[in-house]
Amino acid sequence: MTGVNTLGKSVRTMLRAIPDAPGGPHTAAFFDFDGTLLEGIGPLRSGTSRTAGGNHTAALLRGLSGRKNDAHRASVRRMISETWRGRPVADLVSAEERLCHDHLSRNLYPEAWELVHAHRRAGHTVVLATSATPFQARILSRELGIEHLLCTEPAVADGRFTGAIAGEIVWGSDKADLVEKFAAAHDIDLANSFAYSNGGADIPLLRSTGHPVAVNPDRGLAAAATAGGWPVLRFESRRNSPRHIARTLLGALAVIGAAGAAFLCSPNSDPRTKRQRLLRWAPTAAFRCAGIRVHVTDTANALATRPAVFVFNHQSKLDALIVPYLVGDSFTPVVTRKAQRYPIFGRILGAAGSLFIDRSTPGGAQQALNSLATELHAGNSVAISPEGRISPTPRLQSFKKGAFHLATQAQVPIVPIVIRNAGRAMWRNALTVRPETIEVVILEPIDTADWTPETLNEEIAAVRRRYLEALGTNPC
């Protein structure tokens, strides 16, 4: 399965231009937040969150519409002066991570992620400049590796919001002034720096830098960009379309059909042959129907290493199809116990010979490792994500030790599988699939024969560095 990069032409041009600017921290990249890094969030999402019991999260969702008009500015002021007034600061702090993982990361533009990391690779100082508050922006800022945050600061007294603003809303000319003060304090050359925004309110900010960039611009910014000859980037909407829904349903039906065909075409075949067909046919049918293309690079023929512990970075639910498709023969899929209860798909996973594990029960993790060790000693390979869960953003999470302990104890090699763009196709909590090209690189097998408990942490860190290099990202 092969394909091509799906980034828009304008974004690819900008990614090539960034390394041409002077490198190092004296060049900065200033990004607006809602509407630029992520698609704006409408009032419907806020109401849904409140209905679902996420009152604190709903309070944080307000003021993130992405619009750069007077109504949006007024909504930020009302949010702080009315909705937050008298509320304990701890309430919103406790909801920050949920806001990021359940809402903001869903709307994160993959194109913006690429731009942020292109600037970080160039050594530029990356800054988030937004009318949002730190309670709304700092978790995602940290996920993106953005170290500097210029934002609207609500006033606090005795651990509660007073309803006032400490200073001004970071907006319009006030935002531009704040950026200029930041540049002076950090020895930033604004003439060589970049600024990205989607709204006309940020024209003063954009004009203060040598490389202004309009992102999905509103009417006012589009006119200024045309007059100034500024680059205009078009990011694809993160909202579901009828086409995405139809493709997803078609892909799900294809998995069911392929599973049935794998067992009915040759009913007298041995179980291993049926499993091989299932692990090959189901992903192939699903990806073709959903518009997913997978490009695999395995220059060292590492997939032929058996038995082995295959480790992979976990970006998407689609990894459950990608990894079995790649590893295939003599392979035991490892799946969380709750997946066994999924209608239809739980049965398909069972038919594929999956090992269902439950880490939530006392001793569950150790029991899972013992079961996996038995599979390895029987000559079967296993695949585990050392991140432990699907990442809410493309950032590589810290690695847990289980997979590496297992490989060391069983004296089998580790084969790293690096997956890129799967999160674009299907975000962690998404219900629909988007057409995308997923790139997979199989790194050379890693011999664990000389690993010891004393050196394990160092070895794990070295494996994670390999992933960061292959993904082309900086450590976060």
N, C-alpha and C positions, 0 to 999 in steps of 0.2 A: 504494500500500500504506500503510495508516494503522493507528494503534493508540493505546493509552493507556499512561500511566506504570504500571509494574508494582511500584513500591515499596509495601510493606505500609502499611495505614492508620495503624498506630501509629508507624511511622517518619516518614511524612509529617507527622503531628501534631508529632513531636519536632523535625523540621526547621523547622517554622513557629515553634516555641517558642524556639529558640536565639537568633534575632535580638532577641527581646523581653528577654533578659537584658542587663545592662550590658555594653557593648562594651569592647574594649581589653584590655591584658595583665594587669590586676588580677583579671580573671575567668579561671578555668582550667577545662580539661576533662581529667580523668584517665581514661585508658583502660587496662583490663587487656589482656593480649596474647592468648594462646591460649585459645580459647573465647569471646572477645569480639570482637576485631578479626578473628580468623580461626578457622575451625573446627578443633577439636583434631585432632592427627595420631596415629593409632593405631600399635601395634607392627608391624603388617603392612607399613606403608610403610617403616619403619626397616629391617626385614629385607630388603625388596625392594631398597632402596638399597644395602645392604651386598653383596647377591648380585651386583648390577650393577657392582660395583667402586667404589662410592662410600663407602668405609669412613669417611673423615673426615666426609662428609655424614651418614652413618648415626649417627655419634656425636653430631651436633648435633640430630638429630631426636628424641632421647630427651628426656623431660621436657616434651613439648609436647602432652600428651593433652587439655588443656583442662579436665580435671576439677579441682575445688577440694576435694579430700579429703586425708586423712592419707597415703593410699597415693601420691598424686601428689607430695606434699611429700617423702616418703621417696625417690621415684624421682629427684627432682632432686638430693637429697643423694648418692644412690648414683652417679648419673651423674658428678658432680664427684669424689667420693672414690675411685671404682673405675675407671670407664671412662676418665676423663680423666687420672687420676694418672700422672705421668711423661711424658705426651704433650707434644711440642713445641707451644707456642702457635701457631707459624707454620702447623702442619698445619690447625688449625681456622680460622684467619684465611683461609687459601687456599680453604676450602670455604664461606665465608659467602655469597658471591654465588650459588653454585650452590644452596645451601639455599633462598635467597629465591626465585630465579627458577624452580626446578624443583619446589619443594614448597610454600613458604609462600604465594606469590602464587596458587597453585591453590586454596588454601583461604580466601583473603581474602574476607570478606563484603562485597559491593558496598554494602550498607546502612551498614556501618561506615565505608567510604570516604566516603560522602556525609556522615555525621555529622562526621567529622574535618574535612572541608573546609568544612562549615557553620561550625564553630568557628573555623577559620582565617580565613574571610571576615569573621567578626565581630571579628577581632583578638585572640581569646582565646589565652592561653598553653596549648598542648596538650602533655600529658605522658603518656608510656607508663610505667605502673607495673606491674611483672611479676616473678614468681619466676624467669623465664627469665634467661639470661645475656646479656651484650652480644654475644657471638658468635652468638647465635641471633636477637636482636631488632633490632640496630642497622641492618642493611641495609634491612629492610622499613620501619623507623621513618623512615629517610631518604627512602625512596620515597614515603611518605605525607606528608612534610613536617613530621614531628613532631621538634621540636628538642631536647626534654628526655627523658631516659631514666633511670628509677629501676629498677634491676634487681639481681639476685644477682651478686656479684663473686667469681669463683674466685681463690684465692691463686696467685701466680706467683713462681717463683724461678729465676734463671738461664735464663729463656726457656722453662721447663716448668711445667706445672701441678703443684702440690704435693699436691693431693687435699683441701686444706682450703678453707674459705670465708672470705673477708675480710669479717668482720661476720656478719650473719645472712641466711638466705634471706628474700627480700622476700615476706612472707606474713602474712596475718591482721593482728593488731594491730601487728606490726612494719612492715607495709606502710603502715598508717594513720599510725603515728608518723613514718615517713619522709616521707610526703606532707605532714604538718603542719609538719615542719622545712623542707621545700622551700617551702611556702607562706609561712612566716615569712621565709625568706631572699629570696624574690622578691616580697614585698609582695602576696601573693594573698589576696583576700577569699573564704574558703571558703564563706561563707554564700551567695554569689552563684555559686559554682562548681558544676560537674557532675562526676559520677563514673559510669563504666559498667563493669559486671562481670557474669559469668554464674554466680558461685559463692558459696555461703554463707560461705566463708572470707574474703570481701571485705566482709562486712557492716560491720565497723568502719570501713573506708575509705568506704563508701557513706554511713554515718551522719555522717561528718565533714564532708560537703558539703551545701549547701542543695538540690541537685538530684540525688538518687541515682536511677540508672536501672538496672533489671534487664534483662539481655539473654539470651534463651533460658535462664532461670534454672533451677538445680537445685532440688531439693525444699526445702532449707533457705532459699535465697534467695527462692523463690516465696512461702514463708510470711511471711518478713520484709517482702517487697514488699506483700503483701496487708494485713498489719497496719499498715504505714506509709503505705499509699496511694501507693506509688511507681509510676511508669510502668513497664510491662513491654513490651519490644520482642521481636518474633519475627522472627528472620532465617532465610531459607530455607537449608536444608542445601546444601552444595556437592558432596555425594556424588552419584554417578550413580545414577539409578533405572532400573528396566526401561522406564518410560515414555520417559525421555530416550534410551535406547539404541534403542528402537523408532522414535521420531521421527527420529533421526539416520539410521538405515538407510533409512527411507522417503524422507527428503530426498535421500540419495545416489542411490537408485534413480530418484527424480524427475528429477535432473540428467541421468542417462543416458537416460531416456526422452525428456526434452525435447530433448536433443541429437539423438537419432535422428529425432524428429519434425521438427525444424528442417530436416533435410536430405532427409527422405523425402517430406514432404508435397508439395513442389513441386520434384521432382528437376531440372527444366529451368530453375529460377531462376538468376539470376547469383550469383556467389560473395558479393557484397556483401549481397544480400538474405538469403542463408542465414546469413551472419554476424550480421546485425541480429536475425534471429529467434533465433539461438542465444543472443546476449547478453541478449535480453529474456526468452525463454521459460525458460531453465535456472534463473536466479535466482528467477523468479516461482514456478516449480513447487517448487523446493527450499524456499523460505521458507514457502510455504503448508503444505507437508507437515511441516515442522519446527516450526511455530507461531511463526515470526518475522514481525513486522510492522515495516515501514519507513515512517517519517513524514518527508517531505522538505519543506524550506522553501527556496524559490529565488525570493525576492521581486524580485531584479534580473534574473531570466531569464539568470543567468550561464552556465548550461549551454549556451546557444546560442552562446557565444563560441567560434569556431573559426578557425584552429587555435589550440590553447592547451596549456600545460603544467598539467594538473590535479594538485594536490598534496593529499594526505590524511593524516590522523593514523592510525597503524597499530595498532589494538587487537586484531585478531582475524584468523583465517584467513577469516572470512566477508567481509572486505573485498574478497577476490578475486571475490566475487559481487556485492557492493554497488556497487563502483565501475563495473564494466562495465555493470551495469543502468542506472546513472545517466547515464553518458557516451554509451554506445551508438554512434551513427552516427559514421563517419570517425574511428575510435578504434583505436589499437594497444595492446593490453594488454602490459605489461612484466612478465615472470615470470622468477624465478630458474631457471637451467639445470637444477637437480636436479628441478624439477617436471616436466620433459619425460619423466622416467623413470617417473612414476607410472602404474600400470596404468589403462587406460581414460581417466582424467582427463588424462593427458599428451596423449593423442590429441585429446581435446575442446579442450584449450587450444591445440593446434596448429591445429585446425580453425577456432578463433575468431580466427586471425591473430596469435597472441601472438608477441612478440619475446622469445626466451629469451637471457638474459645470464648471464655468469659473472664475478663480480667477484673471485673468488679467484685467478685466473691473472694472471701479470704483464701489465700493460697492459689487463686485462679491463675495468676501470672506464672507461678512456678509449675503448676500442673500443665499449663500450655507449653512451656519450654520442654518439659519431660516428654510430652506427646510429640513435639516437633523433633526432638532428639531421636525418638524411636523411628520416625519417618526417615531421617537422614541415615541412620544405621541400616535401614532396609533398602537403601540405595535411591530413595526419592529425594528430590530437591524441594526446598521451601522458599517462599518469597515473603518478606516482611518489610514494612516501612519503619525505619528507625525513628521517624518523627512521631509515630504512635497514633496520629490522627490526621485528617485532611487539614492542610493549612488554609486559613481564611484568606490569605493573600499569596502572591507568588514568592514571598520571602521564605527561604529555607529555615525551618525551625531547628531547635537543638535536637541532637540525636540521643535516644535512649539506648541503654546498654544491651537489652535482651538479645537482639539478633547477633551481636558480636560475641556475647557470652556463649551463645548456642554454637556458632561456628568454631570457636576456640575449643569447646568441650568435645565436639564431634570431629575435630581435626579435618574440617573441610574448608575450601576456599570461600571467600566472599566475592560475589560478582555484582558490582554497582550498576544499576540501571538508572540513567538520568532522563527524566521526562520533562519536556518543555512545552508549554502552551495548553496543557490539558485543562488547566483552570479557566482559560479563556473559553474553551468549548463548553464546560459545565462547572460552574462555581460550586463551592462546597454544599450549600443548601439549595441549589437551583433545582427546579423541577423540569426544566427544558434544556435541550442541547442546541448549540449553535454550530454551524459549519466552520471548520477550522482545520489547519494543518498542525498535527502534533508531531514534534520531533523527538526521537528517542536515540540516545547514544549509549551503547554498552561499553563500559570501561574495562580495562584489562583485569582479569581475576587477581585477587589479593590473597597471597598465601598467609595463613594464620598459624602455621606450625610453630613459629618462634614467639608468638604472643604469650604474655604472662599476665596474671592479675595486676601486677605492678605497672605494666606498660599499657594496659587496656585503654585508659583514658586518652593517652597520647595517640594510640593507634586510631581510636574513634575520631579524634580531632583531625587526624591526617586524612581519613576517608571523607569527612565533611568538607575539608578544603578542596578535595578533588571535585566534589559536587559543585562548590562555588565557582571553581575554575571552569568546569564544563557548562554551567549555567550562565557564565559571563557576568556574575554579579559580585558585588563587594560584600564582605561580612557585615551583618547587621546585629 
